[in-house]
């Protein structure tokens, strides 16, 4: 496996992890009784995300890694629809598709 591919996979993992962190923080606003648990979980997940993303920077240029980090928007849209049952509008799905197309262009040139 090439170093570039390792970096790309780490950024994708960091984007997925960030999505879960966002979901946990949202849950902390919805469930007052368990708020401290959700808040602490969200902060812990963001710490893990930072470590994974930093690992990706070892293999990728920061401009590439940062641009691929926009995949976190995709992760949040999918997870909020799945876990929180939030509505995702057609225009947001179009935006998700455009982000994925842009990330694909970046991966091809990485």
C-alpha positions in Angstrom: 0.0 0.0 0.0 1.4 3.4 -1.0 2.0 6.2 1.5 -0.5 8.4 -0.4 -3.2 5.7 -0.2 -2.5 5.3 3.6 -2.9 9.1 4.0 -6.2 9.2 2.0 -7.6 6.3 4.0 -6.6 8.0 7.3 -8.4 11.3 6.2 -11.5 9.3 5.3 -11.4 7.6 8.7 -11.0 11.0 10.4 -14.0 12.3 8.5 -16.1 9.4 9.6 -14.9 9.8 13.2 -15.7 13.5 13.1 -19.2 12.6 12.0 -19.8 10.6 15.1 -18.3 13.4 17.2 -20.9 15.8 15.8 -23.7 13.3 16.4 -22.6 12.9 20.1 -22.5 16.7 20.6 -26.0 17.0 19.1 -27.2 14.3 21.4 -25.8 16.3 24.3 -28.3 19.0 23.5 -31.2 16.7 23.2 -30.9 14.5 26.3 -30.4 16.7 29.3 -30.1 13.7 31.7 -27.2 12.1 29.8 -25.8 15.4 28.6 -22.4 15.0 30.4 -21.9 11.5 28.9 -22.7 12.7 25.4 -20.6 15.8 25.8 -17.6 13.8 27.1 -18.0 11.2 24.4 -18.1 13.9 21.7 -14.9 15.5 23.0 -13.1 12.1 23.3 -14.1 11.3 19.7 -12.8 14.6 18.5 -9.5 13.9 20.2 -9.2 10.6 18.4 -10.1 12.3 15.2 -7.3 14.8 15.7 -4.8 12.0 16.2 -6.0 10.2 13.1 -5.9 13.3 11.0 -2.5 14.2 12.2 -1.3 10.8 11.2 -2.7 11.4 7.7 -0.6 14.6 7.5 2.5 12.4 7.7 1.6 10.9 4.3 -0.2 13.8 2.5 0.4 17.4 1.8 -1.7 19.5 4.1 -3.6 21.1 1.1 -4.7 17.6 0.0 -5.6 16.4 3.5 -7.5 19.6 4.3 -9.5 19.4 1.0 -10.3 15.7 1.6 -11.5 16.7 5.1 -14.6 18.1 3.5 -15.8 14.5 3.5 -16.8 15.1 7.1 -19.7 17.0 5.6 -20.8 13.8 3.9 -20.3 11.8 7.0 -22.4 14.2 9.1 -25.2 14.3 6.5 -25.4 10.5 6.4 -25.1 10.0 10.2 -27.6 12.7 11.1 -30.1 11.1 8.6 -29.5 7.6 10.0 -29.0 8.1 13.7 -30.9 11.3 14.4 -33.6 10.9 11.8 -33.0 14.5 10.6 -34.3 15.5 7.2 -31.8 16.0 4.5 -33.0 18.1 1.6 -32.5 17.4 -2.0 -30.2 20.4 -2.3 -28.1 19.1 0.5 -27.8 15.7 -1.2 -26.7 17.5 -4.3 -24.1 19.3 -2.2 -22.9 15.9 -0.8 -22.6 14.6 -4.4 -20.5 17.7 -5.4 -18.3 17.2 -2.3 -17.7 13.6 -3.2 -17.0 14.5 -6.9 -14.5 17.2 -5.7 -12.8 14.8 -3.3 -12.5 12.2 -6.1 -10.7 14.8 -8.3 -8.3 15.5 -5.4 -7.6 11.8 -4.9 -6.9 11.3 -8.5 -4.3 14.1 -8.5 -2.8 13.1 -5.1 
